[in-house]
Amino acid sequence: MRSDYFPYRKIVNFSIVHARYFIANKAIKGAVNGLMNVVLEEHIREHLGADDITQQQRQEEVEQINSALKSYLK
């Protein structure tokens, strides 16, 4: 059978390759999001949950977290 009978063959092959990259991209993004959640949770527990810091220090920590979240979630 001649290849010109299947004009969509290149499109299908192209789509399969892109689907693989898309899946890999989503897997990496999920892993990075999971790691970021662990890091943020640990930071919040360690710094903002501490009883021995002042209100000013607590506010500075909140600002740092807000800054990190804003840059991460862009």
C-alpha positions in Angstrom: 0.0 0.0 0.0 1.3 3.4 -0.9 2.0 5.9 1.8 0.0 8.7 0.1 -3.1 6.7 1.0 -2.5 7.8 4.6 -2.1 11.5 4.5 -2.7 11.7 8.3 0.2 9.3 9.1 2.7 12.1 9.8 0.2 13.9 12.0 -0.5 10.8 14.0 3.2 10.1 14.5 3.8 13.8 15.4 1.0 13.6 18.0 2.3 10.5 19.6 5.8 12.0 20.1 4.2 15.2 21.6 2.0 13.1 23.8 5.0 11.4 25.3 6.7 14.7 26.0 3.5 16.0 27.5 3.2 13.0 29.8 6.9 13.4 30.8 6.4 17.1 31.4 3.3 16.4 33.6 5.2 13.8 35.6 8.1 16.1 36.3 5.8 19.0 37.2 4.0 16.6 39.7 7.3 15.6 41.2 8.4 19.2 41.6 5.1 20.2 43.1 5.3 17.3 45.6 8.8 18.4 46.6 7.8 22.0 46.9 4.9 21.0 49.2 7.2 19.1 51.5 9.7 22.0 51.6 7.0 24.6 52.3 5.4 22.4 55.0 8.6 21.8 56.8 9.6 25.5 56.6 6.2 26.6 58.0 6.4 24.0 60.8 9.9 25.0 61.7 9.7 28.7 61.6 6.1 29.9 61.9 5.2 27.2 64.5 8.0 28.1 66.8 7.0 29.7 70.1 10.3 31.5 70.6 10.1 34.0 67.8 8.7 37.5 68.0 5.7 38.8 66.1 8.1 40.8 63.9 10.1 37.7 63.0 6.9 35.8 62.3 5.7 38.6 60.0 9.0 38.5 58.1 8.7 34.7 57.7 5.2 35.1 56.3 6.5 37.6 53.8 9.2 35.2 52.7 6.7 32.5 52.2 4.4 34.8 50.3 7.3 35.9 48.1 8.3 32.3 47.4 4.7 31.3 46.6 4.2 34.2 44.2 7.4 33.4 42.3 6.6 29.7 42.2 3.0 30.0 41.1 3.6 32.4 38.2 
